[in-house]
Amino acid sequence: MQLSSRATSLTPSLSLSIDSKAKAMKSEGIDVCTFAAGEPDFDTPEHIKAAAIAALESGFTKYTPSSGIPELRQAISEKLHRDNGINYKPNQIVVSTGAKHSCYNAILATCQPGDEVIIPSPYWLSYPEMVRLAGAEPVFVQTKEENAWKLTREEFENAMTPRTKMIIINSPNNPTGAVYTRGELEALGAVAAEEEILILADEIYEKLVYDENVHVSMASLGQEYYDLTITVNGFSKAYAMTGWRLGYLAAPEPVAKAIDSIQSHVTS
């Protein structure tokens, strides 16, 4: 059987492959620590498990809206306002099978062949493959240790071309742990606003900050940033729910509507 060039050009997820190998070693009694998957070392809190069990026992097992049940989208809207200082209406929110799915939906809905997507390096391994699946081209920008592995305004400007459609900003960052300050995000956002470049803000690690670091959401910094930003988050990291596959994105209404349309044909 002949596979598509789209499929054969991809590389498997190395982090998942290494994680599977580590789990196989553990099942054999080998004492191994894995740094492959971003997964908390504690279990999902009991009250969350109890709520899921209660929902199942009450018969909550039928199809739901493709963008997520209204109650969840309302709760996410309230969370983003309370914790992140961002005002998104429920119809601007799309719930997906994990933040990874949300990232892919965002790229697929906004990028097309010929577009370029800037990805600061080191980066999460799935970003470039998502970009390629959308027919666009990843552009890698190596960050420097002296800048705490964070992209600078100058590096962003030097990487831009007339084909640049999007930049991915992952803060707190996987794998470096770098957390962008408000000023650093404002500098990058100003460049994006000047050139009308979309910002994919992957904020899934927002609760995993330490010492004096404070997480700041790009979309909270002003209307010009809000209008260009797709905010991605979820429950996997903060609540040890990696296996539950629950993530979400929040975006300007036309973008959220397009993503909902895509998702309605991919999963139900």
C-alpha positions, 0 to 999 in steps of 0.5 A, a space after each residue: 500500500 502506498 502511503 501519502 507523502 504527508 505521512 512518510 515525511 513525518 518523524 514519530 514523536 520521539 518523546 512518546 517513543 522514549 516514554 513508552 520505552 521507559 514505561 516498558 523498562 519500569 514494568 520489568 522492574 528496572 528503576 528508571 527516571 524518564 525525562 521524555 514526557 511532560 507529566 507530573 509525578 502525582 495522580 489526578 486529584 481525588 475530587 476530579 476523579 470522583 466528579 468523572 465517576 459521578 458523571 458516568 454513573 449519571 449517564 453522561 456518556 452521549 455525544 457533546 458539541 464539537 467545541 465542548 459542552 457549554 458549562 465547560 467553556 463557560 468555566 474556562 472563560 471564567 478561569 481565563 478572566 480570573 487567572 490570566 486577565 483575558 476576556 474570552 466569551 465561551 464561543 471563542 473557546 474550543 475544547 479539544 483532545 489535549 493541548 497538542 490537538 489545540 495547537 494543531 487545530 490552530 495551525 491548520 486553521 490559519 496556515 497554508 502552503 507557502 507560509 512560514 512559522 517561526 519556532 524558537 529553539 529548543 522547542 517541543 518536537 511536535 511543533 514543526 511536524 504540525 506546521 508541515 502537516 498544514 503545508 507550511 514551513 517551520 523556521 527555527 531560531 536558535 535561542 542563546 544561553 546568555 538570554 536564558 534561552 528566550 527569543 529576543 526582539 532582534 532575533 525575531 525581526 531577523 527571522 521574519 520574511 514576507 511569508 511569515 504567518 505565525 510565531 509560536 511562543 511557549 512560556 513556560 517553555 518545554 524543554 528549557 523551562 524559560 519563562 518570558 517576562 511581561 516586558 519580553 512578551 511585549 517586545 515580541 508582541 509589538 513586532 508581531 503587531 507591526 507585521 500582523 503576524 499571528 501568535 500561538 501562545 502555548 501556555 500549558 505549563 503556566 502553573 509550573 513556575 518557580 522562584 521569582 518567575 511569574 507566568 504572563 499571558 500574551 493576550 492579556 497585554 493589550 488589544 493589539 496582542 489579543 487580536 493576533 493571539 491564539 491562547 492554548 492551555 489545558 488540564 494535563 500539567 496543572 492537574 496531572 490529567 495527561 491521560 484524560 486528553 483535555 485541552 483548549 484554545 481561546 481565540 478571536 471569534 472568526 478563528 475559533 469558529 473556523 477551528 470548531 468547523 475543522 474539529 467537527 469533521 475530525 472528532 465528535 
